[in-house]
Amino acid sequence: MTCTCELKSFLGKGPQFANLTDADIAAQAMVFCLGGFDTISNAMSVGSYELAVNKEIQNKLRSEIVETHRLNGGKVTYDSLLKMKYMDKVISEILRKWPPAGVVDRVATKPYTIEPVNADEKPVHLKLGDLFWIPMFGFHRDPKNFENPTKFDPERFSDENKGNIKPYTYVPFGAGPRNCIASRFALLELKTLFYH
């Protein structure tokens, strides 16, 4: 009870917080815990698997880590992690092939009709307030979006190639105003864990 009172005091007294209940605060805390723990541990698991079965990629990443470690006198720093270009590619490819959230849910803010793509399909009509899912896993594994999508290929994210990625087809953290608020932290956390 003391914690929630302190949190309510910290958040302020504005009208947007007037109806904030202990259950609301507990639910948000759970979202942060699950969103920040399960997603990172899953990304580490599948990333470790991909590196284990792709020795060339593993060796190239290890070389970059060893060189970065040497250049920084055996210390890892925020700036040194940001400069690791191959690490960026590897993590981007992990998140493409194995997105932390396979689907993202959204609520329709206005009526909308999704027209059929194929002759045997029917239109889908969304009403204001309807809940719908966006299939991140499907976008990332669609051969129309990524050539040979089941292949683990960090070079998709090289400076030469990443400009070829169609907008909104690579969205491991969602997009728009409701994207993952911790995406930068998550990327830094993954880099730090793989570095060590």
ROVEXGU-683113 format. One record per residue: x, y, z of N, C-alpha, C, CB in turn; residue in one letter. Coordinates in nm, 4 decimals, decimal comma. Glycine has a CB too. Layout:
N
       nX       nY       nZ      caX      caY      caZ       cX       cY       cZ      cbX      cbY      cbZ residu
        X        Y        Z        X        Y        Z        X        Y        Z        X        Y        Z      A
...
***
This chain:
196
       nX       nY       nZ      caX      caY      caZ       cX       cY       cZ      cbX      cbY      cbZ residu
   0,0824  -0,1192   0,0000   0,0000   0,0000   0,0000   0,0868   0,1255   0,0000  -0,0937  -0,0001   0,1205      M
   0,1951   0,1257   0,0790   0,2828   0,2419   0,0853   0,3450   0,2694  -0,0505   0,3919   0,2214   0,1905      T
   0,3855   0,1635  -0,1180   0,4488   0,1784  -0,2491   0,3543   0,2446  -0,3487   0,4939   0,0422  -0,3023      C
   0,2288   0,1999  -0,3514   0,1347   0,2583  -0,4475   0,1033   0,4023  -0,4114   0,0053   0,1761  -0,4534      T
   0,0977   0,4336  -0,2815   0,0753   0,5730  -0,2412   0,1921   0,6593  -0,2862   0,0561   0,5841  -0,0879      C
   0,3138   0,6090  -0,2675   0,4324   0,6822  -0,3110   0,4313   0,7010  -0,4624   0,5602   0,6088  -0,2673      E
   0,3938   0,5984  -0,5355   0,3891   0,6068  -0,6810   0,2846   0,7080  -0,7256   0,3594   0,4695  -0,7418      L
   0,1682   0,7051  -0,6631   0,0639   0,8026  -0,6974   0,1127   0,9445  -0,6689  -0,0662   0,7738  -0,6184      K
   0,1845   0,9620  -0,5595   0,2389   1,0932  -0,5250   0,3427   1,1364  -0,6287   0,3016   1,0906  -0,3838      S
   0,4256   1,0432  -0,6707   0,5288   1,0716  -0,7704   0,4670   1,1091  -0,9047   0,6213   0,9506  -0,7873      F
   0,3610   1,0386  -0,9442   0,2966   1,0639  -1,0730   0,2292   1,2005  -1,0779   0,1947   0,9557  -1,1022      L
   0,1841   1,2492  -0,9677   0,1202   1,3801  -0,9663  -0,0267   1,3720  -0,9320   0,1372   1,4473  -1,0990      G
  -0,0861   1,4866  -0,9272  -0,2248   1,4959  -0,8829  -0,3198   1,5285  -0,9981  -0,2376   1,6012  -0,7744      K
  -0,2729   1,5253  -1,1216  -0,3552   1,5619  -1,2366  -0,4759   1,4721  -1,2532  -0,2728   1,5584  -1,3618      G
  -0,5740   1,5190  -1,3296  -0,6974   1,4418  -1,3477  -0,6750   1,3070  -1,4157  -0,7960   1,5220  -1,4283      P
  -0,5685   1,2949  -1,4952  -0,5430   1,1675  -1,5626  -0,5049   1,0570  -1,4641  -0,4326   1,1845  -1,6661      Q
  -0,4681   1,0943  -1,3417  -0,4292   0,9952  -1,2415  -0,5348   0,9774  -1,1324  -0,2973   1,0348  -1,1786      F
  -0,6441   1,0510  -1,1402  -0,7449   1,0506  -1,0339  -0,8040   0,9123  -1,0102  -0,8558   1,1479  -1,0675      A
  -0,8235   0,8347  -1,1147  -0,8880   0,7035  -1,1006  -0,7884   0,5879  -1,1013  -0,9885   0,6835  -1,2118      N
  -0,6617   0,6174  -1,0840  -0,5588   0,5140  -1,0844  -0,5719   0,4292  -0,9578  -0,4168   0,5769  -1,0944      L
  -0,5969   0,3003  -0,9760  -0,6157   0,2106  -0,8615  -0,4886   0,1303  -0,8360  -0,7353   0,1156  -0,8853      T
  -0,4850   0,0656  -0,7208  -0,3730  -0,0230  -0,6906  -0,3642  -0,1352  -0,7940  -0,3873  -0,0816  -0,5488      D
  -0,4795  -0,1835  -0,8395  -0,4807  -0,2895  -0,9418  -0,4216  -0,2389  -1,0733  -0,6247  -0,3407  -0,9650      A
  -0,4499  -0,1128  -1,1098  -0,3916  -0,0542  -1,2312  -0,2394  -0,0490  -1,2206  -0,4480   0,0877  -1,2558      D
  -0,1917  -0,0044  -1,1062  -0,0472   0,0065  -1,0852   0,0172  -0,1316  -1,0880  -0,0166   0,0771  -0,9513      I
  -0,0451  -0,2285  -1,0219   0,0085  -0,3655  -1,0218   0,0103  -0,4233  -1,1630  -0,0749  -0,4561  -0,9287      A
  -0,0949  -0,3970  -1,2403  -0,1009  -0,4480  -1,3781   0,0101  -0,3875  -1,4627  -0,2380  -0,4175  -1,4414      A
   0,0344  -0,2579  -1,4484   0,1411  -0,1936  -1,5253   0,2786  -0,2459  -1,4831   0,1351  -0,0409  -1,5077      Q
   0,2964  -0,2678  -1,3534   0,4236  -0,3234  -1,3056   0,4470  -0,4622  -1,3655   0,4250  -0,3310  -1,1508      A
   0,3411  -0,5417  -1,3743   0,3520  -0,6757  -1,4331   0,3873  -0,6665  -1,5814   0,2201  -0,7541  -1,4144      M
   0,3281  -0,5721  -1,6520   0,3595  -0,5525  -1,7942   0,5077  -0,5209  -1,8108   0,2728  -0,4385  -1,8549      V
   0,5609  -0,4319  -1,7256   0,7023  -0,3973  -1,7351   0,7911  -0,5176  -1,7051   0,7353  -0,2830  -1,6399      F
   0,7537  -0,5947  -1,6023   0,8343  -0,7122  -1,5670   0,8342  -0,8154  -1,6787   0,7823  -0,7756  -1,4380      C
   0,7163  -0,8507  -1,7269   0,7080  -0,9520  -1,8330   0,7659  -0,9004  -1,9636   0,5630  -0,9952  -1,8543      L
   0,7342  -0,7764  -1,9967   0,7831  -0,7189  -2,1215   0,9338  -0,7046  -2,1236   0,7198  -0,5851  -2,1447      G
   0,9938  -0,6805  -2,0085   1,1375  -0,6595  -2,0032   1,2177  -0,7833  -1,9696   1,1679  -0,5550  -1,9049      G
   1,1525  -0,8881  -1,9239   1,2265  -1,0084  -1,8855   1,2109  -1,1190  -1,9886   1,1800  -1,0580  -1,7493      F
   1,0876  -1,1584  -2,0141   1,0637  -1,2681  -2,1092   1,1177  -1,2376  -2,2478   0,9154  -1,2978  -2,1185      D
   1,0965  -1,1170  -2,2943   1,1386  -1,0837  -2,4305   1,2901  -1,0897  -2,4453   1,0883  -0,9448  -2,4691      T
   1,3622  -1,0365  -2,3482   1,5089  -1,0376  -2,3552   1,5619  -1,1796  -2,3391   1,5695  -0,9455  -2,2468      I
   1,5077  -1,2552  -2,2446   1,5569  -1,3925  -2,2259   1,5264  -1,4778  -2,3490   1,4935  -1,4564  -2,0999      S
   1,4110  -1,4569  -2,4106   1,3801  -1,5307  -2,5342   1,4748  -1,4917  -2,6466   1,2351  -1,5053  -2,5772      N
   1,5005  -1,3623  -2,6616   1,5930  -1,3170  -2,7662   1,7335  -1,3730  -2,7424   1,5975  -1,1625  -2,7711      A
   1,7762  -1,3781  -2,6168   1,9078  -1,4354  -2,5853   1,9112  -1,5844  -2,6194   1,9419  -1,4141  -2,4360      M
   1,8039  -1,6551  -2,5894   1,7991  -1,7993  -2,6167   1,8077  -1,8280  -2,7658   1,6710  -1,8602  -2,5596      S
   1,7198  -1,7646  -2,8438   1,7205  -1,7924  -2,9879   1,8449  -1,7344  -3,0539   1,5943  -1,7354  -3,0545      V
   1,8950  -1,6219  -3,0013   2,0188  -1,5652  -3,0548   2,1376  -1,6566  -3,0304   2,0454  -1,4290  -2,9933      G
   2,1448  -1,7146  -2,9114   2,2529  -1,8095  -2,8806   2,2443  -1,9316  -2,9707   2,2472  -1,8525  -2,7328      S
   2,1225  -1,9778  -2,9947   2,1028  -2,0909  -3,0861   2,1524  -2,0556  -3,2263   1,9536  -2,1317  -3,0910      Y
   2,1109  -1,9400  -3,2777   2,1512  -1,9006  -3,4132   2,3029  -1,8889  -3,4244   2,0854  -1,7674  -3,4520      E
   2,3673  -1,8338  -3,3234   2,5135  -1,8231  -3,3267   2,5790  -1,9609  -3,3182   2,5632  -1,7338  -3,2118      L
   2,5185  -2,0517  -3,2428   2,5744  -2,1868  -3,2299   2,5689  -2,2633  -3,3615   2,4997  -2,2647  -3,1222      A
   2,4646  -2,2434  -3,4397   2,4507  -2,3190  -3,5650   2,5048  -2,2426  -3,6861   2,3044  -2,3540  -3,5884      V
   2,5491  -2,1202  -3,6654   2,6073  -2,0393  -3,7729   2,7467  -1,9945  -3,7297   2,5166  -1,9155  -3,8069      N
   2,8414  -2,0881  -3,7386   2,9767  -2,0667  -3,6847   3,0474  -1,9462  -3,7465   3,0609  -2,1906  -3,7068      K
   3,0294  -1,9241  -3,8774   3,0947  -1,8094  -3,9417   3,0492  -1,6786  -3,8792   3,0658  -1,8083  -4,0922      E
   2,9198  -1,6681  -3,8581   2,8638  -1,5470  -3,7970   2,9132  -1,5350  -3,6533   2,7081  -1,5492  -3,8011      I
   2,9144  -1,6464  -3,5808   2,9637  -1,6462  -3,4432   3,1088  -1,5983  -3,4380   2,9516  -1,7869  -3,3815      Q
   3,1928  -1,6510  -3,5274   3,3343  -1,6130  -3,5277   3,3541  -1,4664  -3,5637   3,4117  -1,7004  -3,6250      N
   3,2760  -1,4169  -3,6585   3,2865  -1,2757  -3,6974   3,2443  -1,1853  -3,5815   3,1994  -1,2469  -3,8225      K
   3,1383  -1,2222  -3,5123   3,0940  -1,1436  -3,3969   3,1975  -1,1507  -3,2850   2,9569  -1,1936  -3,3463      L
   3,2509  -1,2695  -3,2604   3,3533  -1,2847  -3,1568   3,4742  -1,1967  -3,1882   3,3964  -1,4327  -3,1441      R
   3,5149  -1,1926  -3,3137   3,6290  -1,1085  -3,3531   3,6015  -0,9616  -3,3238   3,6607  -1,1270  -3,5025      S
   3,4797  -0,9165  -3,3540   3,4462  -0,7765  -3,3259   3,4478  -0,7502  -3,1754   3,3078  -0,7407  -3,3850      E
   3,3975  -0,8451  -3,0972   3,3962  -0,8291  -2,9515   3,5392  -0,8241  -2,8974   3,3174  -0,9445  -2,8847      I
   3,6238  -0,9150  -2,9418   3,7635  -0,9193  -2,8957   3,8355  -0,7895  -2,9322   3,8380  -1,0409  -2,9572      V
   3,8160  -0,7415  -3,0545   3,8810  -0,6176  -3,0984   3,8291  -0,4974  -3,0192   3,8581  -0,5954  -3,2492      E
   3,7006  -0,4912  -2,9964   3,6426  -0,3814  -2,9179   3,6967  -0,3853  -2,7751   3,4872  -0,3900  -2,9171      T
   3,7053  -0,5037  -2,7189   3,7584  -0,5214  -2,5836   3,9038  -0,4732  -2,5760   3,7489  -0,6699  -2,5407      H
   3,9829  -0,5089  -2,6768   4,1237  -0,4683  -2,6812   4,1364  -0,3164  -2,6930   4,1956  -0,5368  -2,7990      R
   4,0582  -0,2561  -2,7826   4,0662  -0,1113  -2,8053   4,0231  -0,0302  -2,6837   3,9806  -0,0729  -2,9241      L
   3,9413  -0,0894  -2,5976   3,8908  -0,0178  -2,4801   3,9591  -0,0610  -2,3512   3,7418  -0,0385  -2,4672      N
   4,0757  -0,1208  -2,3628   4,1516  -0,1582  -2,2443   4,0812  -0,2576  -2,1547   4,1837  -0,0374  -2,1661      G
   4,0045  -0,3466  -2,2151   3,9360  -0,4497  -2,1383   3,8067  -0,4048  -2,0730   4,0264  -0,5007  -2,0343      G
   3,7607  -0,2858  -2,1071   3,6363  -0,2353  -2,0483   3,5295  -0,2246  -2,1568   3,6589  -0,0972  -1,9799      K
   3,4070  -0,2489  -2,1177   3,2950  -0,2268  -2,2081   3,2291  -0,0950  -2,1673   3,1923  -0,3468  -2,2041      V
   3,2053  -0,0105  -2,2659   3,1405   0,1176  -2,2389   3,0176   0,1322  -2,3281   3,2391   0,2355  -2,2616      T
   2,9343   0,2248  -2,2913   2,8153   0,2547  -2,3711   2,8573   0,2912  -2,5138   2,7330   0,3704  -2,3067      Y
   2,9553   0,3794  -2,5259   3,0000   0,4234  -2,6589   3,0597   0,3092  -2,7396   3,1023   0,5353  -2,6457      D
   3,1349   0,2216  -2,6745   3,1951   0,1101  -2,7494   3,0875   0,0147  -2,8001   3,2961   0,0336  -2,6611      S
   2,9833  -0,0068  -2,7220   2,8733  -0,0927  -2,7680   2,8019  -0,0304  -2,8878   2,7728  -0,1174  -2,6537      L
   2,7844   0,1008  -2,8854   2,7165   0,1683  -2,9967   2,7968   0,1611  -3,1261   2,6900   0,3137  -2,9611      L
   2,9277   0,1499  -3,1159   3,0137   0,1467  -3,2349   3,0249   0,0077  -3,2976   3,1516   0,1964  -3,1992      K
   2,9703  -0,0931  -3,2340   2,9847  -0,2308  -3,2830   2,8842  -0,2580  -3,3951   2,9650  -0,3324  -3,1673      M
   2,9280  -0,2377  -3,5182   2,8390  -0,2480  -3,6349   2,7922  -0,3913  -3,6607   2,9097  -0,1949  -3,7586      K
   2,8810  -0,4880  -3,6471   2,8388  -0,6259  -3,6737   2,7434  -0,6750  -3,5646   2,9616  -0,7193  -3,6832      Y
   2,7682  -0,6348  -3,4411   2,6764  -0,6679  -3,3313   2,5369  -0,6140  -3,3629   2,7280  -0,6097  -3,1961      M
   2,5295  -0,4903  -3,4142   2,3999  -0,4326  -3,4528   2,3290  -0,5206  -3,5544   2,4186  -0,2915  -3,5102      D
   2,4031  -0,5655  -3,6556   2,3437  -0,6490  -3,7610   2,2929  -0,7810  -3,7044   2,4462  -0,6759  -3,8726      K
   2,3732  -0,8428  -3,6197   2,3356  -0,9726  -3,5621   2,2091  -0,9588  -3,4772   2,4515  -1,0299  -3,4764      V
   2,2051  -0,8579  -3,3924   2,0881  -0,8403  -3,3064   1,9650  -0,8043  -3,3891   2,1148  -0,7316  -3,2009      I
   1,9821  -0,7210  -3,4900   1,8687  -0,6883  -3,5778   1,8147  -0,8131  -3,6452   1,9101  -0,5853  -3,6839      S
   1,9043  -0,9014  -3,6880   1,8598  -1,0241  -3,7548   1,7940  -1,1206  -3,6559   1,9783  -1,0930  -3,8242      E
   1,8451  -1,1262  -3,5336   1,7792  -1,2078  -3,4303   1,6355  -1,1586  -3,4112   1,8581  -1,2015  -3,2947      I
   1,6196  -1,0275  -3,4005   1,4871  -0,9700  -3,3763   1,3965  -0,9797  -3,4985   1,5004  -0,8249  -3,3342      L
   1,4555  -0,9902  -3,6172   1,3737  -1,0110  -3,7368   1,3226  -1,1543  -3,7419   1,4540  -0,9786  -3,8641      R
   1,4163  -1,2471  -3,7284   1,3787  -1,3877  -3,7416   1,2944  -1,4352  -3,6231   1,5037  -1,4744  -3,7546      K
   1,3219  -1,3816  -3,5064   1,2525  -1,4225  -3,3835   1,2034  -1,2983  -3,3090   1,3464  -1,5079  -3,2919      W
   1,1015  -1,2289  -3,3599   1,0578  -1,1057  -3,2926   1,0135  -1,1318  -3,1488   0,9434  -1,0409  -3,3706      P
   1,0493  -1,0411  -3,0568   1,0151  -1,0614  -2,9160   0,8649  -1,0716  -2,8921   1,0712  -0,9488  -2,8332      P
   0,7883  -1,0029  -2,9716   0,6419  -1,0134  -2,9637   0,5944  -1,0628  -3,1001   0,5737  -0,8742  -2,9247      A
   0,5459  -1,1850  -3,1046   0,5009  -1,2416  -3,2322   0,3843  -1,1655  -3,2916   0,4622  -1,3858  -3,2140      G
   0,3017  -1,1112  -3,2041   0,1896  -1,0267  -3,2469   0,1823  -0,9060  -3,1532   0,0537  -1,1070  -3,2466      V
   0,1255  -0,7991  -3,2041   0,1017  -0,6797  -3,1240  -0,0468  -0,6485  -3,1336   0,1897  -0,5581  -3,1724      V
  -0,1081  -0,6200  -3,0205  -0,2516  -0,5886  -3,0254  -0,2737  -0,4379  -3,0307  -0,3244  -0,6485  -2,9034      D
  -0,3780  -0,4001  -3,0998  -0,4170  -0,2601  -3,1128  -0,5688  -0,2502  -3,1065  -0,3629  -0,1988  -3,2451      R
  -0,6183  -0,1295  -3,0834  -0,7615  -0,1022  -3,0796  -0,7924  -0,0046  -3,1925  -0,8061  -0,0445  -2,9398      V
  -0,8936  -0,0366  -3,2716  -0,9324   0,0502  -3,3832  -0,9823   0,1841  -3,3297  -1,0415  -0,0173  -3,4706      A
  -0,9259   0,2918  -3,3812  -0,9666   0,4262  -3,3388  -1,0731   0,4847  -3,4307  -0,8457   0,5190  -3,3347      T
  -1,1012   0,4121  -3,5387  -1,2086   0,4517  -3,6306  -1,2476   0,3287  -3,7117  -1,1639   0,5706  -3,7250      K
  -1,3642   0,3285  -3,7731  -1,4026   0,2150  -3,8579  -1,3061   0,2026  -3,9762  -1,5486   0,2313  -3,9086      P
  -1,2768   0,0780  -4,0121  -1,1825   0,0554  -4,1224  -1,2142  -0,0790  -4,1872  -1,0340   0,0593  -4,0720      Y
  -1,1983  -0,0853  -4,3179  -1,2193  -0,2105  -4,3899  -1,0879  -0,2554  -4,4516  -1,3285  -0,1946  -4,4988      T
  -1,0508  -0,3790  -4,4230  -0,9334  -0,4401  -4,4859  -0,9850  -0,5163  -4,6067  -0,8538  -0,5352  -4,3858      I
  -0,9467  -0,4688  -4,7230  -0,9955  -0,5290  -4,8473  -0,9270  -0,6629  -4,8721  -0,9720  -0,4341  -4,9666      E
  -0,9954  -0,7556  -4,9378  -0,9350  -0,8858  -4,9678  -0,8199  -0,8720  -5,0672  -1,0409  -0,9822  -5,0233      P
  -0,7231  -0,9593  -5,0508  -0,6088  -0,9628  -5,1420  -0,6329  -1,0671  -5,2499  -0,4775  -0,9932  -5,0655      V
  -0,6923  -1,1778  -5,2125  -0,7185  -1,2882  -5,3051  -0,8683  -1,2993  -5,3332  -0,6644  -1,4214  -5,2479      N
  -0,9014  -1,3597  -5,4460  -1,0411  -1,3691  -5,4904  -1,1300  -1,4456  -5,3923  -1,0474  -1,4360  -5,6261      A
  -1,0751  -1,5433  -5,3218  -1,1571  -1,6257  -5,2322  -1,1714  -1,5669  -5,0912  -1,0975  -1,7643  -5,2225      D
  -1,1167  -1,4491  -5,0680  -1,1240  -1,3861  -4,9362  -1,2401  -1,2869  -4,9297  -0,9917  -1,3151  -4,9033      E
  -1,2802  -1,2555  -4,8082  -1,3845  -1,1559  -4,7854  -1,3221  -1,0359  -4,7140  -1,5029  -1,2158  -4,7019      K
  -1,3811  -0,9187  -4,7277  -1,3283  -0,8032  -4,6547  -1,3466  -0,8213  -4,5037  -1,3978  -0,6737  -4,7017      P
  -1,2590  -0,7583  -4,4283  -1,2688  -0,7586  -4,2823  -1,3073  -0,6173  -4,2404  -1,1332  -0,8048  -4,2140      V
  -1,4162  -0,6058  -4,1674  -1,4664  -0,4753  -4,1241  -1,4356  -0,4563  -3,9756  -1,6198  -0,4625  -4,1508      H
  -1,3564  -0,3549  -3,9458  -1,3263  -0,3205  -3,8067  -1,4155  -0,2044  -3,7652  -1,1752  -0,2841  -3,7884      L
  -1,4715  -0,2163  -3,6463  -1,5529  -0,1087  -3,5905  -1,4692  -0,0332  -3,4874  -1,6844  -0,1645  -3,5262      K
  -1,5090   0,0878  -3,4589  -1,4446   0,1662  -3,3544  -1,4389   0,0835  -3,2260  -1,5201   0,3001  -3,3309      L
  -1,3193   0,0712  -3,1684  -1,3034  -0,0035  -3,0440  -1,2710  -0,1507  -3,0603  -1,4257   0,0087  -2,9649      G
  -1,2769  -0,2019  -3,1835  -1,2427  -0,3432  -3,2057  -1,0948  -0,3672  -3,1768  -1,2764  -0,3855  -3,3509      D
  -1,0665  -0,4793  -3,1141  -0,9291  -0,5218  -3,0892  -0,8825  -0,6049  -3,2075  -0,9175  -0,6024  -2,9560      L
  -0,7594  -0,5796  -3,2551  -0,7034  -0,6611  -3,3628  -0,5549  -0,6832  -3,3380  -0,7263  -0,5941  -3,5007      F
  -0,5035  -0,7867  -3,4003  -0,3627  -0,8223  -3,3848  -0,2866  -0,7925  -3,5123  -0,3477  -0,9701  -3,3473      W
  -0,1632  -0,7448  -3,4947  -0,0723  -0,7225  -3,6070   0,0340  -0,8322  -3,5986  -0,0075  -0,5764  -3,6034      I
   0,0460  -0,9160  -3,7012   0,1353  -1,0331  -3,6946   0,2810  -1,0002  -3,7298   0,0845  -1,1411  -3,7884      P
   0,3576  -0,9540  -3,6312   0,4987  -0,9201  -3,6543   0,5760  -1,0399  -3,7097   0,5640  -0,8711  -3,5238      M
   0,5523  -1,1563  -3,6512   0,6220  -1,2770  -3,6959   0,5952  -1,3004  -3,8441   0,5780  -1,4000  -3,6128      F
   0,4710  -1,2818  -3,8860   0,4344  -1,3007  -4,0266   0,5019  -1,2004  -4,1177   0,2850  -1,2910  -4,0432      G
   0,5077  -1,0736  -4,0764   0,5762  -0,9722  -4,1577   0,7227  -1,0087  -4,1760   0,5641  -0,8327  -4,0929      F
   0,7860  -1,0503  -4,0670   0,9300  -1,0786  -4,0693   0,9643  -1,2063  -4,1446   0,9826  -1,0885  -3,9283      H
   0,8687  -1,2969  -4,1578   0,8944  -1,4245  -4,2259   0,8311  -1,4308  -4,3655   0,8419  -1,5395  -4,1412      R
   0,7750  -1,3223  -4,4130   0,7102  -1,3201  -4,5446   0,8167  -1,3044  -4,6532   0,6051  -1,2049  -4,5534      D
   0,8253  -1,3995  -4,7484   0,9266  -1,3892  -4,8545   0,9095  -1,2651  -4,9426   0,9220  -1,5132  -4,9415      P
   0,7913  -1,2031  -4,9403   0,7738  -1,0775  -5,0149   0,8478  -0,9629  -4,9456   0,6233  -1,0429  -5,0288      K
   0,8716  -0,9779  -4,8169   0,9404  -0,8737  -4,7407   1,0892  -0,9028  -4,7230   0,8754  -0,8576  -4,6050      N
   1,1231  -1,0299  -4,7045   1,2622  -1,0690  -4,6813   1,2937  -1,1936  -4,7629   1,2887  -1,0944  -4,5301      F
   1,3904  -1,1805  -4,8519   1,4307  -1,2950  -4,9332   1,4870  -1,4038  -4,8424   1,5353  -1,2532  -5,0404      E
   1,4476  -1,5280  -4,8706   1,4932  -1,6425  -4,7914   1,4758  -1,6138  -4,6410   1,6419  -1,6750  -4,8237      N
   1,3525  -1,5920  -4,5969   1,3279  -1,5404  -4,4617   1,3684  -1,6318  -4,3470   1,1856  -1,5100  -4,4478      P
   1,3808  -1,7627  -4,3713   1,4189  -1,8516  -4,2610   1,5702  -1,8601  -4,2437   1,3624  -1,9908  -4,2842      T
   1,6448  -1,8024  -4,3360   1,7912  -1,8008  -4,3246   1,8329  -1,6899  -4,2280   1,8584  -1,7803  -4,4647      K
   1,9271  -1,7213  -4,1397   1,9814  -1,6224  -4,0473   2,0923  -1,5470  -4,1195   2,0344  -1,6896  -3,9158      F
   2,0656  -1,4226  -4,1573   2,1576  -1,3456  -4,2413   2,1700  -1,2016  -4,1913   2,1104  -1,3468  -4,3877      D
   2,2655  -1,1742  -4,1018   2,2822  -1,0385  -4,0498   2,3117  -0,9339  -4,1574   2,3925  -1,0374  -3,9489      P
   2,3616  -0,9763  -4,2735   2,3945  -0,8800  -4,3790   2,2706  -0,8117  -4,4361   2,4702  -0,9492  -4,4906      E
   2,1521  -0,8610  -4,4037   2,0290  -0,7899  -4,4427   2,0307  -0,6479  -4,3873   1,9030  -0,8657  -4,3923      R
   2,1029  -0,6303  -4,2767   2,1032  -0,5028  -4,2063   2,2334  -0,4253  -4,2254   2,0790  -0,5257  -4,0593      F
   2,3085  -0,4602  -4,3304   2,4279  -0,3820  -4,3634   2,3837  -0,2458  -4,4156   2,5171  -0,4559  -4,4688      S
   2,4741  -0,1494  -4,4162   2,4403  -0,0161  -4,4661   2,3903  -0,0226  -4,6098   2,5617   0,0769  -4,4569      D
   2,4472  -0,1143  -4,6891   2,4083  -0,1274  -4,8297   2,2684  -0,1868  -4,8448   2,5094  -0,2138  -4,9043      E
   2,2292  -0,2752  -4,7538   2,1037  -0,3504  -4,7697   1,9851  -0,2979  -4,6900   2,1265  -0,4910  -4,7314      N
   2,0086  -0,2338  -4,5768   1,8936  -0,1998  -4,4921   1,8008  -0,0972  -4,5560   1,9419  -0,1473  -4,3590      K
   1,8499  -0,0212  -4,6521   1,7631   0,0713  -4,7245   1,6624   0,0003  -4,8130   1,8460   0,1644  -4,8079      G
   1,6865  -0,1287  -4,8412   1,5945  -0,2072  -4,9241   1,4773  -0,2653  -4,8448   1,6700  -0,3196  -4,9917      N
   1,4816  -0,2536  -4,7139   1,3739  -0,3081  -4,6306   1,2526  -0,2162  -4,6422   1,4192  -0,3225  -4,4808      I
   1,1402  -0,2745  -4,6806   1,0171  -0,1964  -4,6973   0,9720  -0,1407  -4,5624   0,9046  -0,2832  -4,7603      K
   0,9218  -0,0174  -4,5625   0,8736   0,0404  -4,4361   0,7670  -0,0479  -4,3702   0,8166   0,1811  -4,4606      P
   0,7753  -0,0572  -4,2398   0,6795  -0,1307  -4,1560   0,6761  -0,2809  -4,1824   0,5422  -0,0748  -4,1766      Y
   0,7830  -0,3353  -4,2400   0,7923  -0,4809  -4,2515   0,8923  -0,5359  -4,1503   0,8331  -0,5218  -4,3948      T
   0,9790  -0,4499  -4,0955   1,0691  -0,4877  -3,9869   1,0289  -0,4030  -3,8659   1,2223  -0,4660  -4,0262      Y
   0,9548  -0,4641  -3,7760   0,9010  -0,3896  -3,6616   0,9087  -0,4740  -3,5338   0,7545  -0,3468  -3,6889      V
   1,0293  -0,5097  -3,4890   1,0386  -0,5971  -3,3714   0,9845  -0,5332  -3,2437   1,1819  -0,6371  -3,3495      P
   0,9792  -0,4004  -3,2403   0,9285  -0,3312  -3,1222   0,7981  -0,2573  -3,1514   1,0328  -0,2336  -3,0700      F
   0,7323  -0,2926  -3,2597   0,6122  -0,2211  -3,2993   0,6506  -0,0912  -3,3690   0,5222  -0,1931  -3,1772      G
   0,5510  -0,0083  -3,3959   0,5750   0,1193  -3,4630   0,4711   0,2197  -3,4179   0,5722   0,1032  -3,6168      A
   0,5017   0,3451  -3,4372   0,4059   0,4496  -3,4048   0,4072   0,4880  -3,2582   0,2688   0,4061  -3,4435      G
   0,3044   0,5596  -3,2154   0,3040   0,6135  -3,0793   0,2937   0,5073  -2,9698   0,1907   0,7093  -3,0648      P
   0,2553   0,3850  -3,0037   0,2448   0,2797  -2,9019   0,3532   0,1731  -2,9192   0,1065   0,2143  -2,9078      R
   0,4666   0,2137  -2,9760   0,5754   0,1168  -2,9877   0,6359   0,0921  -2,8494   0,6843   0,1669  -3,0877      N
   0,7264  -0,0013  -2,8415   0,7877  -0,0384  -2,7135   0,8662   0,0799  -2,6564   0,8806  -0,1616  -2,7309      C
   0,8298   0,1225  -2,5367   0,8975   0,2382  -2,4776   1,0399   0,2046  -2,4324   0,8169   0,2907  -2,3592      I
   1,0702   0,0765  -2,4233   1,2022   0,0348  -2,3754   1,2888  -0,0231  -2,4869   1,1870  -0,0676  -2,2644      A
   1,2584   0,0076  -2,6120   1,3321  -0,0549  -2,7225   1,4816  -0,0232  -2,7174   1,2747  -0,0090  -2,8560      S
   1,5178   0,1004  -2,6894   1,6610   0,1354  -2,6849   1,7302   0,0635  -2,5691   1,6793   0,2888  -2,6709      R
   1,6628   0,0571  -2,4555   1,7188  -0,0153  -2,3415   1,7333  -0,1636  -2,3746   1,6303   0,0033  -2,2166      F
   1,6323  -0,2215  -2,4388   1,6363  -0,3638  -2,4747   1,7533  -0,3929  -2,5680   1,5039  -0,4067  -2,5410      A
   1,7750  -0,3065  -2,6669   1,8876  -0,3262  -2,7590   2,0205  -0,3176  -2,6847   1,8836  -0,2218  -2,8724      L
   2,0334  -0,2211  -2,5955   2,1561  -0,2072  -2,5175   2,1767  -0,3280  -2,4267   2,1523  -0,0785  -2,4342      L
   2,0693  -0,3757  -2,3670   2,0775  -0,4938  -2,2808   2,1232  -0,6161  -2,3609   1,9409  -0,5217  -2,2140      E
   2,0657  -0,6368  -2,4789   2,1065  -0,7497  -2,5638   2,2527  -0,7381  -2,6043   2,0183  -0,7574  -2,6890      L
   2,2949  -0,6183  -2,6434   2,4352  -0,5986  -2,6818   2,5283  -0,6308  -2,5649   2,4583  -0,4535  -2,7298      K
   2,4923  -0,5826  -2,4464   2,5759  -0,6063  -2,3282   2,5849  -0,7553  -2,2969   2,5202  -0,5301  -2,2066      T
   2,4724  -0,8238  -2,3018   2,4720  -0,9670  -2,2713   2,5514  -1,0462  -2,3749   2,3283  -1,0194  -2,2645      L
   2,5329  -1,0170  -2,5027   2,6100  -1,0887  -2,6046   2,7584  -1,0533  -2,5974   2,5555  -1,0572  -2,7443      F
   2,7897  -0,9310  -2,5610   2,9296  -0,8899  -2,5466   3,0005  -0,9773  -2,4437   2,9388  -0,7413  -2,5059      Y
   2,9325  -1,0022  -2,3333   2,9934  -1,0810  -2,2255   2,9795  -1,2290  -2,2512   2,9308  -1,0462  -2,0916      H
***
